[in-house]
Amino acid sequence: MTHQLTQYSYLQLLDLLTTLAFLLRGLQEGNPVVRLALNVAPDPLTGLLAVKLLALGLGVYCWRVGRERLLQRMNLLFAAVVAWNLVALIVGSLPGVNV
């Protein structure tokens, strides 16, 4: 179960980094909840960090109460999100392509 939490934490970090890459390219966040946090916070980084801290809290909660299956599913979801972000960043970096 600790492995699942470690994996979840790592995926949260990767999602944070790929989201920052999107924001630095001037692109808008796709998740409406995260977009709201980015707009409400004093600066986008603070909003993004707040969302990620909440996500980590959810992961720790799942770990503490033994919700291993839920943590596994969240890992699959965030692995897909990070992969999607990376593909979009790569495709968006190709000459003549706008994402």
Stockholm file with secondary structure:
# STOCKHOLM 1.0

chainA/1-99         MTHQLTQYSYLQLLDLLTTLAFLLRGLQEGNPVVRLALNVAPDPLTGLLAVKLLALGLGVYCWRVGRERLLQRMNLLFAAVVAWNLVALIVGSLPGVNV
#=GR chainA/1-99 SS CHHHHHHHHHHHHHHHHHHHHHHHTTCCCSCHHHHHHHHHSSSHHHHHHHHHHHHHHHHHHHHHTTCHHHHHHHHHHHHHHHHHHHHHHHHHHSTTCCC
#=GC SS_cons        CHHHHHHHHHHHHHHHHHHHHHHHTTCCCSCHHHHHHHHHSSSHHHHHHHHHHHHHHHHHHHHHTTCHHHHHHHHHHHHHHHHHHHHHHHHHHSTTCCC
//
